[in-house]
């Protein structure tokens, strides 16, 4: 297995990316990370996938990790989706003409679901873990109203996302690693908050348009993103497989059920291939 970093430019932004290539690649998994984190937090996910002969490629979003730009901000929602297209193109350059799967977590889950619904593609399948379709808490109405005003007059302004790191996992060591990671941040602009709230609701209401096989995974005890939004999406679609984890927190791949969850993903991928 080989690991290599790369960069590409899009929308006046220098994106950081990396890939893991097994000796024999039967398909490609394109990973899209969540809010405030970065691609380096998926190394163990990549290992599980490459051990099963899946090539893996990922990048740091606009305003995240080692990608340039203001922390927690993106130009617009469509630019986020188009950056995924750029990553898929890069994957084909590296791995050749292989079947492509999208895998998104949380904010990345919202992005891959909406990408699948809104963009032309030839994806073999999509995986979304704890997808940001519906928040598990209701932001104050005044904050939403203020955000909409700021989006018009100062769209790049960022505030703290007010998330409690203890809500990401039941594993105290994972929470500690998250808190001490210098590339993790809590900044968020209206272009990441309001547009993702709106696109999450849109996705639930338009799930019947989905034609691509999709695996949805969510923890019932997720205090950040409501699993009921994921369940509603699945109920509105005929091409989804829903897997709920009874005591699972937000980051299932870093939670106590991570081994079971990652094996569920590998099993589903093998079925699709």
Backbone bond lengths (Angstrom), bond angles and torsions (degrees), N, CA, C in turn:
res aa  C-N    CA-C-N  psi(-1)  N-CA   C-N-CA  omega(-1)  CA-C   N-CA-C  phi
1 X - - - 1.458 - - 1.527 109.07 -
2 X 1.318 116.09 132.75 1.458 120.57 177.87 1.524 110.08 -113.12
3 X 1.325 115.69 145.97 1.461 121.91 177.91 1.527 108.09 -124.39
4 X 1.327 115.73 135.03 1.462 119.02 -178.42 1.532 110.00 -147.73
5 X 1.322 115.72 143.46 1.455 121.67 175.94 1.528 109.70 -97.64
6 X 1.339 116.36 157.60 1.461 120.85 178.76 1.521 109.48 -154.33
7 X 1.311 116.10 170.01 1.459 122.23 175.57 1.514 109.53 -135.35
8 X 1.322 116.15 151.66 1.463 120.46 171.47 1.522 108.32 -147.94
9 X 1.324 115.70 155.41 1.457 120.90 -177.50 1.516 111.10 -108.05
10 X 1.318 114.96 135.63 1.468 122.29 175.95 1.519 108.42 -156.82
11 X 1.309 116.70 135.69 1.463 123.71 176.71 1.537 111.08 53.29
12 X 1.337 115.66 48.25 1.468 122.97 178.71 1.529 112.46 57.73
13 X 1.313 115.41 29.15 1.462 121.29 -178.35 1.521 109.99 -129.43
14 X 1.318 116.92 135.53 1.460 121.75 175.88 1.527 108.42 -95.14
15 X 1.333 115.21 106.34 1.467 121.01 -177.40 1.526 111.32 -85.28
16 X 1.317 114.85 138.53 1.464 121.51 172.35 1.522 108.61 -96.37
17 X 1.332 116.06 133.65 1.454 120.61 177.44 1.512 111.21 -140.06
18 X 1.324 115.79 168.98 1.466 121.35 176.71 1.522 109.25 -155.84
19 X 1.331 114.57 155.05 1.462 118.33 178.45 1.518 110.46 -141.09
20 X 1.333 114.36 157.22 1.462 123.33 176.90 1.529 106.86 -124.73
21 X 1.315 116.43 124.42 1.464 121.22 -174.21 1.533 110.06 -119.99
22 X 1.339 117.32 114.23 1.473 120.01 177.58 1.529 110.19 -74.15
23 X 1.314 116.67 168.99 1.465 119.91 -179.68 1.524 110.96 -61.97
24 X 1.322 115.78 -36.49 1.460 121.27 177.62 1.522 108.32 -128.12
25 X 1.329 116.67 119.62 1.472 121.14 -176.27 1.522 110.12 -106.72
26 X 1.333 116.37 118.91 1.466 119.18 179.45 1.523 112.45 -96.13
27 X 1.323 117.66 -18.14 1.466 121.88 175.92 1.523 107.37 -168.41
28 X 1.341 115.64 168.27 1.462 121.68 -177.73 1.524 109.72 -113.56
29 X 1.332 116.32 137.09 1.463 121.76 173.73 1.527 107.95 -114.77
30 X 1.321 116.13 120.19 1.463 123.17 179.72 1.524 108.28 -100.19
31 X 1.330 117.19 113.33 1.466 121.78 -174.73 1.522 111.27 -97.71
32 X 1.333 115.32 132.22 1.468 122.59 178.48 1.531 107.93 -120.81
33 X 1.333 116.50 113.96 1.473 121.44 -171.40 1.525 113.30 -77.74
34 X 1.326 115.84 179.11 1.456 122.46 -175.29 1.520 114.23 -97.68
35 X 1.318 115.79 -179.18 1.452 123.48 -177.03 1.523 112.47 -63.72
36 X 1.332 115.48 132.60 1.449 121.71 173.46 1.519 115.82 78.79
37 X 1.329 117.85 -3.86 1.463 119.93 -177.82 1.524 111.13 -111.76
38 X 1.331 117.91 -151.21 1.469 120.01 -176.54 1.529 109.81 -163.61
39 X 1.315 115.33 169.11 1.467 121.10 -173.83 1.520 113.74 -65.81
40 X 1.336 117.25 -25.04 1.463 120.41 -178.47 1.508 113.59 -64.71
41 X 1.333 117.17 -15.89 1.461 121.01 -179.91 1.533 112.30 -82.54
42 X 1.340 116.64 4.84 1.463 120.93 -178.20 1.526 112.39 -115.68
43 X 1.330 116.69 18.57 1.464 120.63 -179.46 1.525 111.30 -60.03
44 X 1.341 117.07 -42.70 1.471 119.78 -178.98 1.528 111.44 -70.32
45 X 1.337 116.96 -29.89 1.467 120.25 174.77 1.520 109.49 -67.42
46 X 1.330 115.86 -43.26 1.462 120.84 178.51 1.529 111.10 -61.06
47 X 1.335 116.71 -39.66 1.468 119.66 179.76 1.525 111.19 -63.30
48 X 1.333 116.44 -43.96 1.465 120.30 178.50 1.524 110.66 -59.08
49 X 1.330 116.28 -42.04 1.461 120.74 -178.10 1.529 111.87 -71.90
50 X 1.337 117.14 -43.71 1.471 119.23 179.95 1.522 111.38 -68.36
51 X 1.325 117.61 -31.07 1.468 120.43 175.50 1.524 110.88 -62.38
52 X 1.328 115.78 -21.14 1.460 121.41 178.62 1.533 112.00 -108.19
53 X 1.346 115.41 22.09 1.472 123.73 173.15 1.524 115.04 69.72
54 X 1.342 116.55 27.51 1.460 120.37 172.58 1.526 108.70 -103.97
55 X 1.332 116.04 127.01 1.448 119.65 173.14 1.521 109.40 -73.59
56 X 1.327 116.70 145.43 1.463 121.15 -176.55 1.518 110.31 -128.32
57 X 1.319 115.77 135.64 1.463 121.16 175.13 1.520 108.08 -137.95
58 X 1.328 116.67 144.65 1.454 121.07 -178.56 1.519 109.51 -153.61
59 X 1.319 116.62 171.56 1.464 121.09 178.30 1.522 109.60 -150.84
60 X 1.339 115.37 172.23 1.455 121.28 173.60 1.527 107.95 -97.69
61 X 1.338 115.87 126.79 1.461 122.75 -179.19 1.539 112.59 -55.85
62 X 1.333 115.13 168.51 1.461 120.35 164.26 1.528 108.77 -48.23
63 X 1.335 117.24 132.10 1.457 120.65 174.08 1.509 115.47 69.77
64 X 1.316 117.71 22.37 1.466 121.07 -176.92 1.534 111.34 -138.58
65 X 1.324 115.12 153.58 1.456 121.77 172.20 1.518 113.96 53.59
66 X 1.334 115.21 -129.65 1.465 121.60 -177.43 1.524 112.57 -95.44
67 X 1.333 117.55 5.86 1.464 121.29 175.14 1.526 108.64 -79.64
68 X 1.332 116.86 141.08 1.459 120.54 -176.64 1.529 111.58 -71.46
69 X 1.331 116.44 165.47 1.451 121.38 177.63 1.508 112.55 113.78
70 X 1.317 116.21 166.61 1.455 121.72 -179.09 1.521 110.93 -65.26
71 X 1.324 116.03 133.10 1.461 121.73 -177.70 1.537 110.60 -59.92
72 X 1.343 115.45 129.16 1.453 120.85 174.36 1.515 115.52 79.27
73 X 1.337 117.32 17.04 1.464 119.25 -178.57 1.524 110.65 -131.94
74 X 1.331 115.81 146.28 1.471 121.58 173.02 1.528 108.93 -131.68
75 X 1.334 118.27 158.65 1.471 121.04 -178.50 1.522 113.11 -63.35
76 X 1.341 116.05 -43.75 1.461 122.56 179.07 1.526 107.91 -173.81
77 X 1.326 116.14 168.18 1.462 120.39 -174.49 1.527 112.13 -65.14
78 X 1.319 116.47 -40.59 1.460 119.08 -179.20 1.528 111.29 -63.47
79 X 1.336 116.88 -34.56 1.469 119.84 177.92 1.521 110.56 -63.17
80 X 1.347 117.02 -35.97 1.463 120.79 176.43 1.525 110.02 -61.93
81 X 1.338 116.48 -45.99 1.463 120.16 179.62 1.524 111.11 -65.11
82 X 1.329 116.82 -40.61 1.462 120.22 -179.48 1.528 111.96 -67.02
83 X 1.335 116.71 -30.26 1.468 118.91 177.33 1.523 110.38 -64.91
84 X 1.327 116.69 -29.89 1.469 120.32 175.28 1.525 110.10 -66.98
85 X 1.325 116.99 -38.61 1.472 120.72 176.09 1.525 110.38 -59.71
86 X 1.342 116.15 -41.72 1.464 120.53 179.26 1.524 110.69 -63.09
87 X 1.331 116.14 -38.16 1.468 119.86 179.92 1.527 110.91 -69.42
88 X 1.322 116.72 -38.64 1.467 120.45 176.83 1.528 110.40 -63.40
89 X 1.335 117.24 -41.35 1.469 120.96 176.63 1.523 110.30 -60.20
90 X 1.331 116.35 -42.56 1.459 120.93 179.12 1.528 110.46 -63.67
91 X 1.327 116.33 -38.89 1.462 120.87 179.09 1.529 111.02 -60.83
92 X 1.323 116.45 -41.50 1.467 120.65 -179.70 1.515 110.99 -68.15
93 X 1.336 116.84 -34.46 1.464 120.51 176.89 1.525 110.70 -64.18
94 X 1.315 116.44 -38.49 1.465 121.72 -175.43 1.530 112.34 -81.35
95 X 1.336 116.17 -45.75 1.459 120.67 -171.99 1.524 113.87 -100.16
96 X 1.327 117.50 -11.53 1.455 119.65 -177.63 1.518 112.16 85.84
97 X 1.292 116.20 -165.22 1.459 122.29 -174.08 1.534 110.82 -82.88
98 X 1.320 114.90 78.07 1.463 121.39 178.70 1.531 109.74 -114.30
99 X 1.323 116.01 161.56 1.460 119.96 174.74 1.523 109.16 -65.64
100 X 1.344 115.85 140.89 1.464 121.67 -175.37 1.527 111.33 -115.65
101 X 1.335 115.14 132.13 1.460 122.65 173.37 1.523 108.58 -116.59
102 X 1.319 116.97 140.33 1.461 121.79 171.36 1.521 108.88 -97.68
103 X 1.327 115.57 141.18 1.464 121.54 178.83 1.530 107.05 -135.94
104 X 1.330 117.24 111.91 1.456 120.48 -178.86 1.510 112.12 -124.15
105 X 1.336 115.50 142.47 1.466 120.92 177.89 1.518 110.81 -113.52
106 X 1.334 117.55 132.87 1.459 124.11 173.91 1.532 111.32 55.68
107 X 1.334 118.63 -112.56 1.453 120.66 174.45 1.522 110.10 -56.67
108 X 1.339 116.24 -40.75 1.454 120.63 177.19 1.517 111.85 -65.19
109 X 1.343 116.59 -31.00 1.460 120.93 175.89 1.514 111.21 -65.64
110 X 1.325 116.54 -42.72 1.465 121.60 174.19 1.519 109.69 -58.11
111 X 1.338 116.43 -46.16 1.466 120.95 -176.39 1.530 112.34 -63.96
112 X 1.351 117.35 -43.78 1.471 118.40 -177.33 1.530 111.28 -71.92
113 X 1.340 116.91 -33.16 1.465 119.85 177.18 1.526 109.89 -65.92
114 X 1.334 116.61 -48.05 1.460 119.82 -179.85 1.522 111.59 -68.23
115 X 1.322 116.97 -34.18 1.465 120.33 175.71 1.531 109.39 -59.15
116 X 1.312 115.99 -45.45 1.460 121.25 -177.86 1.524 111.76 -64.94
117 X 1.330 116.47 -35.96 1.455 121.14 -178.62 1.526 112.91 -79.50
118 X 1.339 117.58 -32.64 1.461 121.50 -168.89 1.528 115.26 -104.11
119 X 1.330 118.23 -23.31 1.462 121.49 -172.70 1.533 111.97 -109.47
120 X 1.332 115.51 153.07 1.461 120.03 172.31 1.519 108.24 -75.42
121 X 1.324 116.75 135.47 1.461 119.75 -176.89 1.523 109.86 -161.68
122 X 1.327 114.29 170.86 1.468 121.58 175.55 1.527 109.75 -126.56
123 X 1.314 116.21 42.01 1.457 120.84 -177.87 1.518 111.29 -68.33
124 X 1.323 115.35 141.58 1.462 120.94 176.04 1.516 110.94 -80.09
125 X 1.324 116.42 -28.58 1.458 120.75 -179.61 1.512 110.79 -178.85
126 X 1.331 115.93 169.83 1.464 122.36 -177.12 1.518 109.72 -137.74
127 X 1.325 116.10 139.27 1.461 123.01 175.92 1.522 107.60 -119.21
128 X 1.318 117.26 130.93 1.461 120.95 177.56 1.519 108.74 -131.87
129 X 1.334 116.18 119.45 1.457 121.10 179.13 1.524 109.49 -106.59
130 X 1.314 116.10 128.78 1.471 122.14 -178.67 1.518 111.62 45.22
131 X 1.337 118.45 49.32 1.463 120.17 -172.49 1.526 112.89 -64.92
132 X 1.323 115.64 137.36 1.461 123.19 -179.67 1.533 108.81 -72.99
133 X 1.352 114.82 80.68 1.460 121.00 175.31 1.524 110.98 -107.70
134 X 1.336 116.00 -31.86 1.464 120.97 -179.86 1.527 108.59 -151.43
135 X 1.311 116.91 124.73 1.452 120.63 179.37 1.535 111.04 -65.35
136 X 1.323 115.71 148.78 1.462 120.61 178.40 1.530 111.82 -83.32
137 X 1.330 115.17 -3.71 1.466 120.41 176.65 1.526 107.76 -135.55
138 X 1.301 116.89 158.15 1.458 121.43 -178.19 1.527 109.66 -102.82
139 X 1.341 118.35 111.79 1.464 119.90 177.57 1.535 110.08 -62.23
140 X 1.336 117.63 146.88 1.457 119.95 177.93 1.529 111.11 -56.83
141 X 1.319 116.42 141.24 1.463 120.39 -178.25 1.519 111.74 -59.25
142 X 1.340 116.80 -35.17 1.460 119.27 -179.59 1.521 111.15 -65.38
143 X 1.335 116.14 -33.59 1.465 119.47 -179.78 1.523 110.51 -71.39
144 X 1.330 117.15 -37.64 1.467 120.72 176.14 1.525 110.28 -64.57
145 X 1.321 116.42 -44.38 1.468 121.11 179.69 1.521 110.86 -62.72
146 X 1.333 116.00 -43.37 1.460 120.18 178.41 1.523 110.80 -63.88
147 X 1.325 115.57 -40.08 1.464 119.97 179.14 1.512 112.07 -61.09
148 X 1.316 116.72 -40.29 1.465 120.85 179.66 1.528 111.08 -65.78
149 X 1.330 116.26 -37.40 1.468 119.99 176.94 1.523 110.31 -67.04
150 X 1.341 116.41 -46.12 1.465 121.09 -179.00 1.524 111.51 -65.24
151 X 1.343 116.82 -31.37 1.463 119.98 178.83 1.529 111.01 -63.20
152 X 1.321 115.65 -29.39 1.464 120.40 -179.67 1.520 112.51 -83.99
153 X 1.333 117.31 -39.10 1.457 119.24 -173.98 1.534 113.63 -101.35
154 X 1.336 117.70 -25.08 1.473 121.16 179.70 1.525 108.88 -150.18
155 X 1.346 116.77 68.58 1.470 120.95 -171.90 1.530 115.37 -61.94
156 X 1.330 117.36 -20.13 1.469 118.64 -177.10 1.522 113.56 -92.96
157 X 1.345 116.68 1.52 1.458 118.66 179.22 1.532 109.69 -65.72
158 X 1.315 116.52 139.15 1.466 120.14 -178.86 1.521 110.90 -122.63
159 X 1.323 114.47 148.19 1.462 122.50 176.50 1.525 108.40 -129.80
160 X 1.314 117.62 170.09 1.454 120.65 175.22 1.519 110.43 -70.86
161 X 1.333 117.44 143.62 1.469 119.69 -177.86 1.530 112.59 -81.29
162 X 1.339 117.42 -6.75 1.465 123.54 175.10 1.529 114.03 61.43
163 X 1.317 117.17 22.36 1.458 120.13 178.44 1.528 110.64 -85.34
164 X 1.314 116.19 142.31 1.459 122.36 178.01 1.532 108.73 -90.01
165 X 1.336 118.31 117.02 1.473 120.97 -179.90 1.521 113.53 -54.98
166 X 1.315 117.72 -26.67 1.465 120.74 179.84 1.522 112.31 -66.47
167 X 1.333 116.37 -14.25 1.461 120.48 -179.45 1.529 113.30 -86.26
168 X 1.323 117.90 -4.69 1.469 118.40 -177.29 1.527 111.91 -79.24
169 X 1.336 117.11 -30.80 1.467 119.93 -173.41 1.520 111.15 -158.34
170 X 1.343 114.80 153.87 1.464 120.87 173.39 1.521 111.62 -82.99
171 X 1.326 116.54 -7.73 1.455 122.84 -179.38 1.532 108.84 -90.56
172 X 1.319 116.95 111.05 1.468 121.71 -176.79 1.529 112.28 -60.12
173 X 1.333 116.92 -33.20 1.464 120.29 179.35 1.525 111.08 -66.08
174 X 1.337 116.86 -37.53 1.454 120.36 178.56 1.537 110.83 -68.20
175 X 1.319 116.01 -38.24 1.462 120.07 177.35 1.531 110.11 -63.83
176 X 1.313 116.29 -42.03 1.463 121.19 179.40 1.519 110.65 -63.14
177 X 1.333 117.46 -43.55 1.458 120.92 178.80 1.523 111.18 -62.27
178 X 1.323 116.32 -39.23 1.462 121.81 178.92 1.524 110.37 -62.87
179 X 1.332 116.74 -47.15 1.457 121.82 -178.26 1.532 111.38 -63.70
180 X 1.325 116.75 -36.80 1.464 121.18 -175.17 1.530 113.66 -91.25
181 X 1.322 117.61 1.21 1.464 121.14 -179.56 1.533 109.39 -78.28
182 X 1.336 118.28 116.98 1.468 120.63 -177.28 1.523 114.22 -67.15
183 X 1.328 117.95 -17.36 1.460 121.20 179.95 1.527 112.80 -91.87
184 X 1.324 117.31 -7.50 1.463 120.96 176.42 1.523 108.77 -85.23
185 X 1.325 117.42 137.03 1.466 121.01 178.03 1.532 109.99 -139.21
186 X 1.334 115.36 167.90 1.468 120.09 -178.72 1.527 111.86 -115.57
187 X 1.335 117.62 18.52 1.458 121.41 -177.96 1.525 111.48 -82.89
188 X 1.336 115.14 142.97 1.457 119.61 179.20 1.529 109.46 -153.11
189 X 1.336 115.80 133.32 1.458 121.40 177.65 1.527 109.16 -102.29
190 X 1.345 117.98 167.18 1.462 119.90 177.68 1.528 113.07 -56.51
191 X 1.340 117.13 -28.60 1.466 119.96 -179.81 1.526 112.26 -70.47
192 X 1.314 117.21 -17.66 1.465 119.79 174.17 1.525 111.79 -100.20
193 X 1.322 117.53 -29.83 1.465 119.76 -177.78 1.529 111.90 -86.90
194 X 1.314 117.56 -65.08 1.463 121.34 -174.37 1.518 113.07 -62.77
195 X 1.336 117.05 -43.72 1.469 119.17 -177.31 1.522 111.75 -67.54
196 X 1.332 116.97 -31.98 1.463 119.10 178.99 1.519 111.55 -77.17
197 X 1.321 116.86 -32.14 1.468 119.62 173.98 1.533 109.33 -63.31
198 X 1.330 116.15 -46.61 1.463 120.87 -179.07 1.528 111.89 -66.43
199 X 1.337 116.91 -42.97 1.470 119.85 -178.14 1.524 111.46 -71.27
200 X 1.323 117.32 -26.90 1.459 120.61 175.29 1.516 111.20 -66.57
201 X 1.317 115.63 -45.19 1.464 120.57 177.82 1.529 110.60 -64.55
202 X 1.333 115.77 -40.34 1.472 120.36 178.51 1.529 110.04 -61.13
203 X 1.308 116.62 -42.92 1.465 120.76 -178.31 1.523 111.54 -62.13
204 X 1.333 116.80 -44.17 1.464 120.54 178.55 1.528 110.32 -58.81
205 X 1.333 116.03 -44.51 1.465 121.13 -177.13 1.522 113.38 -72.44
206 X 1.339 116.94 -18.77 1.464 120.76 -177.50 1.529 112.88 -116.68
207 X 1.332 116.53 18.69 1.468 120.83 -178.28 1.519 112.64 -60.73
208 X 1.325 116.99 -24.65 1.472 120.30 -179.77 1.529 111.99 -65.40
209 X 1.336 117.36 -16.04 1.461 121.70 179.15 1.527 111.98 -78.04
210 X 1.319 116.42 -13.37 1.463 120.75 -174.88 1.527 111.54 -65.24
211 X 1.327 115.85 128.73 1.466 122.24 178.16 1.528 112.36 -115.17
212 X 1.314 116.41 -11.87 1.461 122.30 -174.36 1.523 110.81 -97.66
213 X 1.335 119.00 137.56 1.465 120.58 176.44 1.527 110.79 -57.22
214 X 1.325 116.53 135.73 1.467 120.39 -176.71 1.520 110.41 -139.75
215 X 1.337 115.31 134.18 1.459 122.46 175.07 1.524 108.29 -105.01
216 X 1.321 116.37 122.09 1.459 122.43 179.01 1.523 109.15 -110.91
217 X 1.338 116.95 129.34 1.461 121.78 -179.61 1.521 108.77 -129.52
218 X 1.336 116.61 132.53 1.461 119.24 -177.02 1.528 110.16 -154.11
219 X 1.316 115.75 144.30 1.454 121.46 176.19 1.518 110.72 -90.36
220 X 1.301 116.87 134.32 1.463 121.35 -177.86 1.531 111.51 -67.93
221 X 1.329 118.01 -25.61 1.467 121.10 179.82 1.529 112.49 -95.00
222 X 1.319 117.20 18.01 1.466 121.82 177.29 1.530 108.90 -64.46
223 X 1.337 116.94 118.54 1.461 121.68 -179.05 1.529 112.60 -95.57
224 X 1.327 116.71 0.57 1.463 121.34 -178.47 1.522 111.35 -104.59
225 X 1.319 116.18 -51.16 1.464 121.99 178.54 1.530 108.67 -118.90
226 X 1.326 116.81 130.05 1.461 122.51 -175.21 1.537 111.23 -74.03
227 X 1.319 116.02 120.14 1.467 120.01 178.68 1.531 111.75 -61.80
228 X 1.340 117.13 -22.26 1.461 120.02 -179.29 1.525 111.89 -66.30
229 X 1.331 116.87 -26.74 1.459 119.99 174.72 1.516 110.77 -67.84
230 X 1.324 116.21 -42.02 1.467 121.53 177.18 1.523 110.17 -64.73
231 X 1.316 116.21 -41.48 1.468 121.11 178.73 1.524 110.79 -63.57
232 X 1.329 116.93 -40.48 1.468 121.07 178.82 1.518 110.75 -64.21
233 X 1.334 116.64 -40.81 1.467 120.27 177.16 1.521 109.99 -60.13
234 X 1.329 116.44 -46.27 1.463 120.77 -179.17 1.524 111.51 -61.84
235 X 1.322 116.27 -39.14 1.464 120.55 -179.15 1.525 112.07 -68.69
236 X 1.330 116.73 -23.88 1.463 121.15 -179.76 1.522 113.18 -90.38
237 X 1.333 116.57 1.06 1.466 120.85 -176.67 1.527 111.07 -127.10
238 X 1.337 115.43 152.63 1.465 121.08 178.59 1.525 112.81 -102.84
239 X 1.340 117.10 0.25 1.474 119.48 -174.49 1.528 112.79 -120.24
240 X 1.326 116.99 21.61 1.459 119.98 -178.41 1.526 112.22 -110.92
241 X 1.330 114.57 150.48 1.465 122.64 170.21 1.515 106.43 -117.10
242 X 1.328 117.66 122.32 1.460 122.00 -176.62 1.518 110.27 -107.08
243 X 1.335 115.81 128.30 1.454 122.16 176.49 1.527 108.49 -123.68
244 X 1.328 117.32 115.61 1.454 122.21 178.89 1.529 109.78 -106.30
245 X 1.340 116.12 140.92 1.459 121.99 -179.78 1.527 107.89 -111.22
246 X 1.307 115.57 116.76 1.462 122.32 -167.17 1.526 114.09 -52.24
247 X 1.320 117.89 -44.65 1.465 120.41 -177.86 1.532 112.56 -111.97
248 X 1.317 116.60 13.11 1.451 121.08 -173.94 1.516 114.60 -67.94
249 X 1.345 115.36 140.64 1.458 121.78 174.86 1.535 109.19 -93.13
250 X 1.312 116.99 -164.66 1.470 121.18 -170.34 1.525 113.73 -67.90
251 X 1.330 117.07 -49.58 1.469 120.00 -178.07 1.529 109.06 -93.32
252 X 1.315 116.14 84.69 1.463 120.83 -177.11 1.527 111.94 -59.48
253 X 1.329 117.12 -33.90 1.465 120.83 -179.42 1.524 112.43 -73.52
254 X 1.346 116.92 -8.03 1.465 122.14 174.87 1.534 111.52 -122.35
255 X 1.318 116.24 13.20 1.461 121.41 -176.86 1.538 109.59 -98.49
256 X 1.308 116.62 179.10 1.468 121.22 -178.23 1.527 111.95 -65.00
257 X 1.340 117.05 -20.26 1.469 121.30 -179.34 1.515 112.65 -97.39
258 X 1.342 117.92 16.79 1.463 120.82 -171.07 1.526 113.70 -61.59
259 X 1.335 117.79 -37.63 1.462 119.33 -178.73 1.525 110.75 -64.99
260 X 1.331 116.13 -44.68 1.465 120.69 177.88 1.524 110.25 -63.10
261 X 1.325 115.82 -44.63 1.461 121.03 -176.85 1.528 111.93 -63.78
262 X 1.333 117.18 -45.22 1.471 120.03 -179.89 1.530 111.22 -67.24
263 X 1.331 117.17 -34.30 1.461 119.80 176.71 1.526 110.21 -68.48
264 X 1.326 117.30 -37.53 1.470 120.77 175.26 1.525 110.70 -58.20
265 X 1.334 117.00 -40.18 1.461 121.87 179.03 1.521 110.80 -66.01
266 X 1.333 116.69 -46.28 1.467 120.54 179.91 1.531 110.69 -61.75
267 X 1.327 116.84 -43.24 1.467 120.77 179.78 1.533 110.72 -61.21
268 X 1.332 116.30 -42.95 1.470 120.35 179.76 1.530 110.88 -66.04
269 X 1.315 116.16 -42.96 1.471 119.84 177.92 1.520 111.18 -59.53
270 X 1.312 117.07 -43.99 1.458 121.05 -179.76 1.537 110.87 -62.87
271 X 1.321 116.65 -36.32 1.467 120.08 177.09 1.532 111.24 -64.29
272 X 1.330 115.95 -38.96 1.466 120.47 -178.62 1.527 112.15 -73.65
273 X 1.317 116.60 -34.65 1.476 120.83 179.02 1.525 110.07 -70.71
